[in-house]
Structure formats: structure tokens, C-alpha cells
């Protein structure tokens, strides 16, 4: 059984990232947010791999409720 993710923030974290594979923290427990640091172990939640083909800004979801992980889709606006 999976635990619910922790909402880190109610707005996206916009960061410029280098090309390559990134692991987005889906649990909200990482000290390296928005990236996974392994803190999800035992929660039933897992990081989401995200391939970036060229250096770019990404609006990383911090509420953990996006329908398009790991990118913010505005879902934070409908959280209670």
C-alpha cells in the first residue's frame, strides 16, 4: 500500500536543468527537491524518470498531484 505524497509547495519550482535523465521526487520527502534522494524507501512511492534533451527551464510540480508528472499542470490550484 502506498502512502500519500507530501505537498512540498502549492506552486511549481522553476529550475533550469541540463540535458540528461533526472529523477523527480514523487513522495515529497527528498531533501534534494525536486529531485529524488531515496527518501521514498518504504512508502510505496517511486521517483519519476524525466529525460531532458537540451538545457531548459522546467516547472517541477511541488504539490505532487500533477496529472503530467513531473511537470506542473496547475493541479495545486484545486488542492483543499
N, CA, C and O atoms as a Maestro MAE file, in Angstrom:
{
 s_m_m2io_version
 :::
 2.0.0
}

f_m_ct {
 s_m_title
 :::
 protein
 m_atom[320] {
  # First column is atom index #
  i_m_mmod_type
  r_m_x_coord
  r_m_y_coord
  r_m_z_coord
  i_m_residue_number
  s_m_chain_name
  s_m_pdb_residue_name
  s_m_pdb_atom_name
  i_m_atomic_number
  :::
  1 25 0.843 -1.181 0.000 1 A "UNK " " N  " 7
  2 3 0.000 0.000 0.000 1 A "UNK " " CA " 6
  3 2 0.891 1.248 0.000 1 A "UNK " " C  " 6
  4 15 1.886 1.310 0.723 1 A "UNK " " O  " 8
  5 25 0.531 2.219 -0.801 2 A "UNK " " N  " 7
  6 3 1.305 3.446 -0.905 2 A "UNK " " CA " 6
  7 2 0.829 4.500 0.074 2 A "UNK " " C  " 6
  8 15 -0.367 4.644 0.329 2 A "UNK " " O  " 8
  9 25 1.783 5.231 0.616 3 A "UNK " " N  " 7
  10 3 1.466 6.403 1.420 3 A "UNK " " CA " 6
  11 2 1.112 7.545 0.477 3 A "UNK " " C  " 6
  12 15 1.437 7.500 -0.710 3 A "UNK " " O  " 8
  13 25 0.452 8.558 1.001 4 A "UNK " " N  " 7
  14 3 0.183 9.752 0.202 4 A "UNK " " CA " 6
  15 2 1.442 10.599 0.134 4 A "UNK " " C  " 6
  16 15 2.215 10.645 1.091 4 A "UNK " " O  " 8
  17 25 1.654 11.275 -1.002 5 A "UNK " " N  " 7
  18 3 2.819 12.150 -1.100 5 A "UNK " " CA " 6
  19 2 2.643 13.384 -0.217 5 A "UNK " " C  " 6
  20 15 1.523 13.792 0.092 5 A "UNK " " O  " 8
  21 25 3.756 13.958 0.175 6 A "UNK " " N  " 7
  22 3 3.761 15.193 0.964 6 A "UNK " " CA " 6
  23 2 3.785 16.375 0.001 6 A "UNK " " C  " 6
  24 15 4.611 16.425 -0.910 6 A "UNK " " O  " 8
  25 25 2.883 17.317 0.206 7 A "UNK " " N  " 7
  26 3 2.862 18.533 -0.608 7 A "UNK " " CA " 6
  27 2 4.022 19.413 -0.138 7 A "UNK " " C  " 6
  28 15 4.040 19.865 1.006 7 A "UNK " " O  " 8
  29 25 4.985 19.651 -1.024 8 A "UNK " " N  " 7
  30 3 6.153 20.482 -0.695 8 A "UNK " " CA " 6
  31 2 5.823 21.964 -0.797 8 A "UNK " " C  " 6
  32 15 6.308 22.777 -0.010 8 A "UNK " " O  " 8
  33 25 4.988 22.305 -1.781 9 A "UNK " " N  " 7
  34 3 4.624 23.698 -2.013 9 A "UNK " " CA " 6
  35 2 3.386 23.713 -2.888 9 A "UNK " " C  " 6
  36 15 3.067 22.715 -3.534 9 A "UNK " " O  " 8
  37 25 2.695 24.829 -2.912 10 A "UNK " " N  " 7
  38 3 1.489 24.968 -3.734 10 A "UNK " " CA " 6
  39 2 1.758 25.827 -4.956 10 A "UNK " " C  " 6
  40 15 0.873 26.520 -5.460 10 A "UNK " " O  " 8
  41 25 2.983 25.768 -5.415 11 A "UNK " " N  " 7
  42 3 3.372 26.406 -6.678 11 A "UNK " " CA " 6
  43 2 4.554 25.605 -7.234 11 A "UNK " " C  " 6
  44 15 5.267 24.947 -6.477 11 A "UNK " " O  " 8
  45 25 4.759 25.659 -8.542 12 A "UNK " " N  " 7
  46 3 5.867 24.903 -9.120 12 A "UNK " " CA " 6
  47 2 7.216 25.512 -8.755 12 A "UNK " " C  " 6
  48 15 7.309 26.679 -8.377 12 A "UNK " " O  " 8
  49 25 8.240 24.707 -8.874 13 A "UNK " " N  " 7
  50 3 9.619 25.156 -8.705 13 A "UNK " " CA " 6
  51 2 10.228 25.185 -10.101 13 A "UNK " " C  " 6
  52 15 10.453 24.137 -10.706 13 A "UNK " " O  " 8
  53 25 10.493 26.373 -10.609 14 A "UNK " " N  " 7
  54 3 11.048 26.514 -11.958 14 A "UNK " " CA " 6
  55 2 12.568 26.539 -11.844 14 A "UNK " " C  " 6
  56 15 13.148 27.413 -11.201 14 A "UNK " " O  " 8
  57 25 13.192 25.565 -12.481 15 A "UNK " " N  " 7
  58 3 14.652 25.446 -12.476 15 A "UNK " " CA " 6
  59 2 15.152 25.183 -13.882 15 A "UNK " " C  " 6
  60 15 14.506 24.486 -14.664 15 A "UNK " " O  " 8
  61 25 16.293 25.738 -14.192 16 A "UNK " " N  " 7
  62 3 16.957 25.404 -15.446 16 A "UNK " " CA " 6
  63 2 17.779 24.146 -15.194 16 A "UNK " " C  " 6
  64 15 18.571 24.084 -14.253 16 A "UNK " " O  " 8
  65 25 17.581 23.151 -16.041 17 A "UNK " " N  " 7
  66 3 18.289 21.884 -15.874 17 A "UNK " " CA " 6
  67 2 19.057 21.545 -17.134 17 A "UNK " " C  " 6
  68 15 18.675 21.927 -18.240 17 A "UNK " " O  " 8
  69 25 20.134 20.828 -16.947 18 A "UNK " " N  " 7
  70 3 20.958 20.368 -18.055 18 A "UNK " " CA " 6
  71 2 20.297 19.177 -18.741 18 A "UNK " " C  " 6
  72 15 19.458 18.494 -18.154 18 A "UNK " " O  " 8
  73 25 20.683 18.940 -19.977 19 A "UNK " " N  " 7
  74 3 20.214 17.771 -20.704 19 A "UNK " " CA " 6
  75 2 20.623 16.511 -19.956 19 A "UNK " " C  " 6
  76 15 21.692 16.464 -19.348 19 A "UNK " " O  " 8
  77 25 19.781 15.497 -20.001 20 A "UNK " " N  " 7
  78 3 20.077 14.229 -19.362 20 A "UNK " " CA " 6
  79 2 18.846 13.678 -18.659 20 A "UNK " " C  " 6
  80 15 17.748 14.222 -18.777 20 A "UNK " " O  " 8
  81 25 19.050 12.594 -17.930 21 A "UNK " " N  " 7
  82 3 17.971 11.934 -17.197 21 A "UNK " " CA " 6
  83 2 17.940 12.488 -15.779 21 A "UNK " " C  " 6
  84 15 18.975 12.597 -15.122 21 A "UNK " " O  " 8
  85 25 16.762 12.831 -15.320 22 A "UNK " " N  " 7
  86 3 16.549 13.346 -13.971 22 A "UNK " " CA " 6
  87 2 15.504 12.476 -13.284 22 A "UNK " " C  " 6
  88 15 14.631 11.917 -13.948 22 A "UNK " " O  " 8
  89 25 15.584 12.357 -11.975 23 A "UNK " " N  " 7
  90 3 14.611 11.574 -11.215 23 A "UNK " " CA " 6
  91 2 13.838 12.514 -10.295 23 A "UNK " " C  " 6
  92 15 14.375 12.992 -9.296 23 A "UNK " " O  " 8
  93 25 12.584 12.776 -10.632 24 A "UNK " " N  " 7
  94 3 11.716 13.679 -9.869 24 A "UNK " " CA " 6
  95 2 11.188 12.974 -8.629 24 A "UNK " " C  " 6
  96 15 10.711 11.842 -8.705 24 A "UNK " " O  " 8
  97 25 11.273 13.640 -7.503 25 A "UNK " " N  " 7
  98 3 10.757 13.108 -6.249 25 A "UNK " " CA " 6
  99 2 9.223 13.155 -6.285 25 A "UNK " " C  " 6
  100 15 8.635 14.234 -6.353 25 A "UNK " " O  " 8
  101 25 8.593 12.008 -6.241 26 A "UNK " " N  " 7
  102 3 7.131 11.918 -6.254 26 A "UNK " " CA " 6
  103 2 6.550 11.802 -4.851 26 A "UNK " " C  " 6
  104 15 5.334 11.891 -4.678 26 A "UNK " " O  " 8
  105 25 7.408 11.602 -3.840 27 A "UNK " " N  " 7
  106 3 6.906 11.380 -2.474 27 A "UNK " " CA " 6
  107 2 6.864 12.656 -1.641 27 A "UNK " " C  " 6
  108 15 6.097 12.742 -0.683 27 A "UNK " " O  " 8
  109 25 7.681 13.646 -1.995 28 A "UNK " " N  " 7
  110 3 7.730 14.895 -1.238 28 A "UNK " " CA " 6
  111 2 8.628 14.853 -0.026 28 A "UNK " " C  " 6
  112 15 8.614 15.782 0.782 28 A "UNK " " O  " 8
  113 25 9.414 13.793 0.124 29 A "UNK " " N  " 7
  114 3 10.264 13.637 1.306 29 A "UNK " " CA " 6
  115 2 11.737 13.972 1.054 29 A "UNK " " C  " 6
  116 15 12.530 14.015 1.995 29 A "UNK " " O  " 8
  117 25 12.103 14.205 -0.188 30 A "UNK " " N  " 7
  118 3 13.501 14.419 -0.548 30 A "UNK " " CA " 6
  119 2 14.048 15.740 0.000 30 A "UNK " " C  " 6
  120 15 13.378 16.771 -0.046 30 A "UNK " " O  " 8
  121 25 15.258 15.688 0.510 31 A "UNK " " N  " 7
  122 3 15.969 16.905 0.925 31 A "UNK " " CA " 6
  123 2 16.600 17.582 -0.288 31 A "UNK " " C  " 6
  124 15 17.138 18.683 -0.172 31 A "UNK " " O  " 8
  125 25 16.540 16.939 -1.437 32 A "UNK " " N  " 7
  126 3 17.115 17.464 -2.682 32 A "UNK " " CA " 6
  127 2 16.018 17.873 -3.675 32 A "UNK " " C  " 6
  128 15 16.258 17.889 -4.882 32 A "UNK " " O  " 8
  129 25 14.828 18.202 -3.184 33 A "UNK " " N  " 7
  130 3 13.680 18.524 -4.040 33 A "UNK " " CA " 6
  131 2 14.063 19.554 -5.091 33 A "UNK " " C  " 6
  132 15 14.766 20.520 -4.795 33 A "UNK " " O  " 8
  133 25 13.603 19.348 -6.310 34 A "UNK " " N  " 7
  134 3 12.565 18.427 -6.743 34 A "UNK " " CA " 6
  135 2 13.095 17.055 -7.159 34 A "UNK " " C  " 6
  136 15 12.361 16.259 -7.745 34 A "UNK " " O  " 8
  137 25 14.353 16.780 -6.861 35 A "UNK " " N  " 7
  138 3 14.970 15.540 -7.299 35 A "UNK " " CA " 6
  139 2 14.967 14.492 -6.181 35 A "UNK " " C  " 6
  140 15 15.008 14.824 -4.997 35 A "UNK " " O  " 8
  141 25 14.920 13.241 -6.584 36 A "UNK " " N  " 7
  142 3 14.883 12.125 -5.640 36 A "UNK " " CA " 6
  143 2 16.221 11.961 -4.923 36 A "UNK " " C  " 6
  144 15 17.285 12.067 -5.534 36 A "UNK " " O  " 8
  145 25 16.149 11.700 -3.614 37 A "UNK " " N  " 7
  146 3 17.356 11.368 -2.851 37 A "UNK " " CA " 6
  147 2 17.219 10.012 -2.150 37 A "UNK " " C  " 6
  148 15 18.033 9.667 -1.294 37 A "UNK " " O  " 8
  149 25 16.187 9.248 -2.519 38 A "UNK " " N  " 7
  150 3 15.984 7.923 -1.943 38 A "UNK " " CA " 6
  151 2 15.097 7.908 -0.717 38 A "UNK " " C  " 6
  152 15 14.875 6.846 -0.136 38 A "UNK " " O  " 8
  153 25 14.583 9.058 -0.307 39 A "UNK " " N  " 7
  154 3 13.758 9.142 0.910 39 A "UNK " " CA " 6
  155 2 12.415 8.435 0.780 39 A "UNK " " C  " 6
  156 15 11.712 8.265 1.777 39 A "UNK " " O  " 8
  157 25 12.047 8.021 -0.428 40 A "UNK " " N  " 7
  158 3 10.778 7.338 -0.646 40 A "UNK " " CA " 6
  159 2 10.781 5.890 -0.162 40 A "UNK " " C  " 6
  160 15 9.719 5.274 -0.073 40 A "UNK " " O  " 8
  161 25 11.923 5.349 0.144 41 A "UNK " " N  " 7
  162 3 12.009 3.934 0.521 41 A "UNK " " CA " 6
  163 2 11.032 3.601 1.642 41 A "UNK " " C  " 6
  164 15 11.008 4.253 2.686 41 A "UNK " " O  " 8
  165 25 10.230 2.573 1.399 42 A "UNK " " N  " 7
  166 3 9.253 2.120 2.379 42 A "UNK " " CA " 6
  167 2 7.899 2.798 2.262 42 A "UNK " " C  " 6
  168 15 6.979 2.463 3.008 42 A "UNK " " O  " 8
  169 25 7.758 3.748 1.338 43 A "UNK " " N  " 7
  170 3 6.483 4.467 1.208 43 A "UNK " " CA " 6
  171 2 5.562 3.860 0.160 43 A "UNK " " C  " 6
  172 15 4.359 4.124 0.163 43 A "UNK " " O  " 8
  173 25 6.117 3.046 -0.738 44 A "UNK " " N  " 7
  174 3 5.340 2.534 -1.852 44 A "UNK " " CA " 6
  175 2 5.305 3.511 -3.022 44 A "UNK " " C  " 6
  176 15 4.718 3.214 -4.063 44 A "UNK " " O  " 8
  177 25 5.931 4.676 -2.855 45 A "UNK " " N  " 7
  178 3 6.024 5.677 -3.912 45 A "UNK " " CA " 6
  179 2 7.401 5.572 -4.562 45 A "UNK " " C  " 6
  180 15 8.360 5.118 -3.937 45 A "UNK " " O  " 8
  181 25 7.488 5.993 -5.814 46 A "UNK " " N  " 7
  182 3 8.746 5.867 -6.550 46 A "UNK " " CA " 6
  183 2 9.024 7.128 -7.352 46 A "UNK " " C  " 6
  184 15 8.092 7.814 -7.772 46 A "UNK " " O  " 8
  185 25 10.304 7.440 -7.571 47 A "UNK " " N  " 7
  186 3 10.650 8.612 -8.376 47 A "UNK " " CA " 6
  187 2 10.182 8.432 -9.816 47 A "UNK " " C  " 6
  188 15 9.992 7.312 -10.292 47 A "UNK " " O  " 8
  189 25 10.005 9.550 -10.491 48 A "UNK " " N  " 7
  190 3 9.588 9.542 -11.895 48 A "UNK " " CA " 6
  191 2 10.778 9.972 -12.741 48 A "UNK " " C  " 6
  192 15 11.274 11.090 -12.598 48 A "UNK " " O  " 8
  193 25 11.242 9.079 -13.630 49 A "UNK " " N  " 7
  194 3 12.343 9.470 -14.513 49 A "UNK " " CA " 6
  195 2 11.865 10.498 -15.532 49 A "UNK " " C  " 6
  196 15 10.744 10.407 -16.033 49 A "UNK " " O  " 8
  197 25 12.719 11.478 -15.839 50 A "UNK " " N  " 7
  198 3 12.362 12.550 -16.756 50 A "UNK " " CA " 6
  199 2 13.564 12.874 -17.617 50 A "UNK " " C  " 6
  200 15 14.598 13.312 -17.112 50 A "UNK " " O  " 8
  201 25 13.429 12.658 -18.920 51 A "UNK " " N  " 7
  202 3 14.512 12.905 -19.868 51 A "UNK " " CA " 6
  203 2 14.418 14.327 -20.403 51 A "UNK " " C  " 6
  204 15 13.370 14.742 -20.896 51 A "UNK " " O  " 8
  205 25 15.507 15.064 -20.307 52 A "UNK " " N  " 7
  206 3 15.606 16.409 -20.874 52 A "UNK " " CA " 6
  207 2 16.610 16.320 -22.016 52 A "UNK " " C  " 6
  208 15 17.745 15.886 -21.820 52 A "UNK " " O  " 8
  209 25 16.187 16.735 -23.215 53 A "UNK " " N  " 7
  210 3 17.054 16.587 -24.391 53 A "UNK " " CA " 6
  211 2 18.002 17.752 -24.590 53 A "UNK " " C  " 6
  212 15 19.031 17.606 -25.250 53 A "UNK " " O  " 8
  213 25 17.667 18.922 -24.021 54 A "UNK " " N  " 7
  214 3 18.568 20.079 -24.097 54 A "UNK " " CA " 6
  215 2 18.342 20.942 -22.865 54 A "UNK " " C  " 6
  216 15 17.277 20.888 -22.251 54 A "UNK " " O  " 8
  217 25 19.327 21.723 -22.509 55 A "UNK " " N  " 7
  218 3 19.224 22.596 -21.345 55 A "UNK " " CA " 6
  219 2 17.957 23.439 -21.459 55 A "UNK " " C  " 6
  220 15 17.724 24.080 -22.483 55 A "UNK " " O  " 8
  221 25 17.137 23.438 -20.401 56 A "UNK " " N  " 7
  222 3 15.870 24.166 -20.440 56 A "UNK " " CA " 6
  223 2 15.329 24.416 -19.040 56 A "UNK " " C  " 6
  224 15 15.765 23.797 -18.070 56 A "UNK " " O  " 8
  225 25 14.381 25.323 -18.952 57 A "UNK " " N  " 7
  226 3 13.679 25.563 -17.692 57 A "UNK " " CA " 6
  227 2 12.512 24.594 -17.601 57 A "UNK " " C  " 6
  228 15 11.784 24.385 -18.571 57 A "UNK " " O  " 8
  229 25 12.345 24.006 -16.425 58 A "UNK " " N  " 7
  230 3 11.252 23.066 -16.171 58 A "UNK " " CA " 6
  231 2 10.490 23.566 -14.955 58 A "UNK " " C  " 6
  232 15 11.090 23.960 -13.955 58 A "UNK " " O  " 8
  233 25 9.166 23.547 -15.044 59 A "UNK " " N  " 7
  234 3 8.304 23.903 -13.905 59 A "UNK " " CA " 6
  235 2 7.957 22.603 -13.192 59 A "UNK " " C  " 6
  236 15 6.955 21.959 -13.505 59 A "UNK " " O  " 8
  237 25 8.800 22.223 -12.227 60 A "UNK " " N  " 7
  238 3 8.642 20.970 -11.496 60 A "UNK " " CA " 6
  239 2 7.446 21.065 -10.541 60 A "UNK " " C  " 6
  240 15 7.322 22.034 -9.793 60 A "UNK " " O  " 8
  241 25 6.585 20.075 -10.569 61 A "UNK " " N  " 7
  242 3 5.436 20.028 -9.663 61 A "UNK " " CA " 6
  243 2 5.929 19.823 -8.239 61 A "UNK " " C  " 6
  244 15 6.728 18.924 -7.977 61 A "UNK " " O  " 8
  245 25 5.456 20.648 -7.325 62 A "UNK " " N  " 7
  246 3 5.819 20.519 -5.913 62 A "UNK " " CA " 6
  247 2 4.637 20.069 -5.052 62 A "UNK " " C  " 6
  248 15 4.818 19.701 -3.891 62 A "UNK " " O  " 8
  249 25 3.412 20.099 -5.625 63 A "UNK " " N  " 7
  250 3 2.243 19.648 -4.850 63 A "UNK " " CA " 6
  251 2 2.082 18.135 -4.939 63 A "UNK " " C  " 6
  252 15 1.362 17.535 -4.141 63 A "UNK " " O  " 8
  253 25 2.752 17.520 -5.907 64 A "UNK " " N  " 7
  254 3 2.760 16.069 -6.124 64 A "UNK " " CA " 6
  255 2 1.421 15.526 -6.613 64 A "UNK " " C  " 6
  256 15 1.177 14.324 -6.514 64 A "UNK " " O  " 8
  257 25 0.543 16.391 -7.143 65 A "UNK " " N  " 7
  258 3 -0.764 15.962 -7.634 65 A "UNK " " CA " 6
  259 2 -0.951 16.215 -9.126 65 A "UNK " " C  " 6
  260 15 -2.062 16.078 -9.639 65 A "UNK " " O  " 8
  261 25 0.117 16.582 -9.828 66 A "UNK " " N  " 7
  262 3 0.015 16.844 -11.260 66 A "UNK " " CA " 6
  263 2 -0.463 15.607 -12.020 66 A "UNK " " C  " 6
  264 15 -0.153 14.474 -11.652 66 A "UNK " " O  " 8
  265 25 -1.208 15.845 -13.065 67 A "UNK " " N  " 7
  266 3 -1.613 14.761 -13.946 67 A "UNK " " CA " 6
  267 2 -0.582 14.507 -15.030 67 A "UNK " " C  " 6
  268 15 -0.750 13.612 -15.858 67 A "UNK " " O  " 8
  269 25 0.495 15.302 -15.024 68 A "UNK " " N  " 7
  270 3 1.548 15.211 -16.028 68 A "UNK " " CA " 6
  271 2 2.918 15.197 -15.348 68 A "UNK " " C  " 6
  272 15 3.754 16.054 -15.636 68 A "UNK " " O  " 8
  273 25 3.162 14.230 -14.444 69 A "UNK " " N  " 7
  274 3 4.419 14.247 -13.689 69 A "UNK " " CA " 6
  275 2 5.634 14.159 -14.600 69 A "UNK " " C  " 6
  276 15 5.618 13.410 -15.577 69 A "UNK " " O  " 8
  277 25 6.664 14.898 -14.303 70 A "UNK " " N  " 7
  278 3 6.919 15.722 -13.129 70 A "UNK " " CA " 6
  279 2 6.584 17.194 -13.318 70 A "UNK " " C  " 6
  280 15 6.882 18.014 -12.450 70 A "UNK " " O  " 8
  281 25 5.966 17.536 -14.444 71 A "UNK " " N  " 7
  282 3 5.734 18.933 -14.789 71 A "UNK " " CA " 6
  283 2 4.425 19.435 -14.172 71 A "UNK " " C  " 6
  284 15 3.413 18.733 -14.184 71 A "UNK " " O  " 8
  285 25 4.458 20.648 -13.639 72 A "UNK " " N  " 7
  286 3 3.270 21.265 -13.059 72 A "UNK " " CA " 6
  287 2 2.184 21.426 -14.123 72 A "UNK " " C  " 6
  288 15 2.459 21.879 -15.234 72 A "UNK " " O  " 8
  289 25 0.958 21.055 -13.777 73 A "UNK " " N  " 7
  290 3 -0.182 21.267 -14.673 73 A "UNK " " CA " 6
  291 2 -1.250 22.160 -14.034 73 A "UNK " " C  " 6
  292 15 -2.361 22.278 -14.550 73 A "UNK " " O  " 8
  293 25 -0.901 22.784 -12.908 74 A "UNK " " N  " 7
  294 3 -1.845 23.665 -12.233 74 A "UNK " " CA " 6
  295 2 -2.721 22.970 -11.209 74 A "UNK " " C  " 6
  296 15 -3.597 23.605 -10.622 74 A "UNK " " O  " 8
  297 25 -2.506 21.681 -10.979 75 A "UNK " " N  " 7
  298 3 -3.326 20.934 -10.019 75 A "UNK " " CA " 6
  299 2 -3.297 21.526 -8.618 75 A "UNK " " C  " 6
  300 15 -4.240 21.343 -7.849 75 A "UNK " " O  " 8
  301 25 -2.220 22.238 -8.279 76 A "UNK " " N  " 7
  302 3 -2.106 22.844 -6.942 76 A "UNK " " CA " 6
  303 2 -3.233 23.833 -6.667 76 A "UNK " " C  " 6
  304 15 -3.579 24.079 -5.512 76 A "UNK " " O  " 8
  305 25 -3.805 24.402 -7.730 77 A "UNK " " N  " 7
  306 3 -4.881 25.382 -7.551 77 A "UNK " " CA " 6
  307 2 -6.168 24.756 -7.037 77 A "UNK " " C  " 6
  308 15 -7.020 25.458 -6.492 77 A "UNK " " O  " 8
  309 25 -6.326 23.425 -7.204 78 A "UNK " " N  " 7
  310 3 -7.552 22.775 -6.759 78 A "UNK " " CA " 6
  311 2 -7.372 21.942 -5.493 78 A "UNK " " C  " 6
  312 15 -8.277 21.203 -5.105 78 A "UNK " " O  " 8
  313 25 -6.210 22.055 -4.847 79 A "UNK " " N  " 7
  314 3 -5.998 21.333 -3.589 79 A "UNK " " CA " 6
  315 2 -6.782 22.025 -2.470 79 A "UNK " " C  " 6
  316 15 -6.923 23.248 -2.462 79 A "UNK " " O  " 8
  317 25 -7.286 21.231 -1.535 80 A "UNK " " N  " 7
  318 3 -8.010 21.848 -0.412 80 A "UNK " " CA " 6
  319 2 -7.098 22.655 0.493 80 A "UNK " " C  " 6
  320 15 -7.558 23.233 1.478 80 A "UNK " " O  " 8
  :::
 }
 m_bond[319] {
  # First column is bond index #
  i_m_from
  i_m_to
  i_m_order
  :::
  1 1 2 1
  2 2 3 1
  3 3 4 2
  4 3 5 1
  5 5 6 1
  6 6 7 1
  7 7 8 2
  8 7 9 1
  9 9 10 1
  10 10 11 1
  11 11 12 2
  12 11 13 1
  13 13 14 1
  14 14 15 1
  15 15 16 2
  16 15 17 1
  17 17 18 1
  18 18 19 1
  19 19 20 2
  20 19 21 1
  21 21 22 1
  22 22 23 1
  23 23 24 2
  24 23 25 1
  25 25 26 1
  26 26 27 1
  27 27 28 2
  28 27 29 1
  29 29 30 1
  30 30 31 1
  31 31 32 2
  32 31 33 1
  33 33 34 1
  34 34 35 1
  35 35 36 2
  36 35 37 1
  37 37 38 1
  38 38 39 1
  39 39 40 2
  40 39 41 1
  41 41 42 1
  42 42 43 1
  43 43 44 2
  44 43 45 1
  45 45 46 1
  46 46 47 1
  47 47 48 2
  48 47 49 1
  49 49 50 1
  50 50 51 1
  51 51 52 2
  52 51 53 1
  53 53 54 1
  54 54 55 1
  55 55 56 2
  56 55 57 1
  57 57 58 1
  58 58 59 1
  59 59 60 2
  60 59 61 1
  61 61 62 1
  62 62 63 1
  63 63 64 2
  64 63 65 1
  65 65 66 1
  66 66 67 1
  67 67 68 2
  68 67 69 1
  69 69 70 1
  70 70 71 1
  71 71 72 2
  72 71 73 1
  73 73 74 1
  74 74 75 1
  75 75 76 2
  76 75 77 1
  77 77 78 1
  78 78 79 1
  79 79 80 2
  80 79 81 1
  81 81 82 1
  82 82 83 1
  83 83 84 2
  84 83 85 1
  85 85 86 1
  86 86 87 1
  87 87 88 2
  88 87 89 1
  89 89 90 1
  90 90 91 1
  91 91 92 2
  92 91 93 1
  93 93 94 1
  94 94 95 1
  95 95 96 2
  96 95 97 1
  97 97 98 1
  98 98 99 1
  99 99 100 2
  100 99 101 1
  101 101 102 1
  102 102 103 1
  103 103 104 2
  104 103 105 1
  105 105 106 1
  106 106 107 1
  107 107 108 2
  108 107 109 1
  109 109 110 1
  110 110 111 1
  111 111 112 2
  112 111 113 1
  113 113 114 1
  114 114 115 1
  115 115 116 2
  116 115 117 1
  117 117 118 1
  118 118 119 1
  119 119 120 2
  120 119 121 1
  121 121 122 1
  122 122 123 1
  123 123 124 2
  124 123 125 1
  125 125 126 1
  126 126 127 1
  127 127 128 2
  128 127 129 1
  129 129 130 1
  130 130 131 1
  131 131 132 2
  132 131 133 1
  133 133 134 1
  134 134 135 1
  135 135 136 2
  136 135 137 1
  137 137 138 1
  138 138 139 1
  139 139 140 2
  140 139 141 1
  141 141 142 1
  142 142 143 1
  143 143 144 2
  144 143 145 1
  145 145 146 1
  146 146 147 1
  147 147 148 2
  148 147 149 1
  149 149 150 1
  150 150 151 1
  151 151 152 2
  152 151 153 1
  153 153 154 1
  154 154 155 1
  155 155 156 2
  156 155 157 1
  157 157 158 1
  158 158 159 1
  159 159 160 2
  160 159 161 1
  161 161 162 1
  162 162 163 1
  163 163 164 2
  164 163 165 1
  165 165 166 1
  166 166 167 1
  167 167 168 2
  168 167 169 1
  169 169 170 1
  170 170 171 1
  171 171 172 2
  172 171 173 1
  173 173 174 1
  174 174 175 1
  175 175 176 2
  176 175 177 1
  177 177 178 1
  178 178 179 1
  179 179 180 2
  180 179 181 1
  181 181 182 1
  182 182 183 1
  183 183 184 2
  184 183 185 1
  185 185 186 1
  186 186 187 1
  187 187 188 2
  188 187 189 1
  189 189 190 1
  190 190 191 1
  191 191 192 2
  192 191 193 1
  193 193 194 1
  194 194 195 1
  195 195 196 2
  196 195 197 1
  197 197 198 1
  198 198 199 1
  199 199 200 2
  200 199 201 1
  201 201 202 1
  202 202 203 1
  203 203 204 2
  204 203 205 1
  205 205 206 1
  206 206 207 1
  207 207 208 2
  208 207 209 1
  209 209 210 1
  210 210 211 1
  211 211 212 2
  212 211 213 1
  213 213 214 1
  214 214 215 1
  215 215 216 2
  216 215 217 1
  217 217 218 1
  218 218 219 1
  219 219 220 2
  220 219 221 1
  221 221 222 1
  222 222 223 1
  223 223 224 2
  224 223 225 1
  225 225 226 1
  226 226 227 1
  227 227 228 2
  228 227 229 1
  229 229 230 1
  230 230 231 1
  231 231 232 2
  232 231 233 1
  233 233 234 1
  234 234 235 1
  235 235 236 2
  236 235 237 1
  237 237 238 1
  238 238 239 1
  239 239 240 2
  240 239 241 1
  241 241 242 1
  242 242 243 1
  243 243 244 2
  244 243 245 1
  245 245 246 1
  246 246 247 1
  247 247 248 2
  248 247 249 1
  249 249 250 1
  250 250 251 1
  251 251 252 2
  252 251 253 1
  253 253 254 1
  254 254 255 1
  255 255 256 2
  256 255 257 1
  257 257 258 1
  258 258 259 1
  259 259 260 2
  260 259 261 1
  261 261 262 1
  262 262 263 1
  263 263 264 2
  264 263 265 1
  265 265 266 1
  266 266 267 1
  267 267 268 2
  268 267 269 1
  269 269 270 1
  270 270 271 1
  271 271 272 2
  272 271 273 1
  273 273 274 1
  274 274 275 1
  275 275 276 2
  276 275 277 1
  277 277 278 1
  278 278 279 1
  279 279 280 2
  280 279 281 1
  281 281 282 1
  282 282 283 1
  283 283 284 2
  284 283 285 1
  285 285 286 1
  286 286 287 1
  287 287 288 2
  288 287 289 1
  289 289 290 1
  290 290 291 1
  291 291 292 2
  292 291 293 1
  293 293 294 1
  294 294 295 1
  295 295 296 2
  296 295 297 1
  297 297 298 1
  298 298 299 1
  299 299 300 2
  300 299 301 1
  301 301 302 1
  302 302 303 1
  303 303 304 2
  304 303 305 1
  305 305 306 1
  306 306 307 1
  307 307 308 2
  308 307 309 1
  309 309 310 1
  310 310 311 1
  311 311 312 2
  312 311 313 1
  313 313 314 1
  314 314 315 1
  315 315 316 2
  316 315 317 1
  317 317 318 1
  318 318 319 1
  319 319 320 2
  :::
 }
}
